[in-house]
């Protein structure tokens, strides 16, 4: 889904320079698959191939405690939740990225 979203946003932003593309995920197992050259069953292999075909994207890991998506998906309260509204404190500063 993230790769499809990147493709759609890239098309919508044609004419605007995109210097870097980053995707964040909270699954270290998925990140290992994306970065690796393992042999997977067809379903997973097709998805890994599609992701790896976008070599311009840098994939990064974000822990559960710093992942705003986990708040909404786990029934958390988002009202007055700074992580939900602003993201992790380190996100605006690439020098502090995990």
Number of C-alpha atoms within 10 A of each C-alpha: 8 12 16 11 10 16 13 11 11 15 11 10 11 9 8 9 8 9 6 8 13 11 13 14 17 17 13 13 9 13 16 11 19 18 13 11 11 11 9 12 8 9 8 11 15 12 16 20 13 13 19 17 11 13 10 11 15 12 15 15 16 17 14 13 11 17 18 21 15 15 17 12 8 8 8 13 10 13 8 8 13 12 16 19 11 11 15 16 12 12 13 11 8 8 8 9 13 10
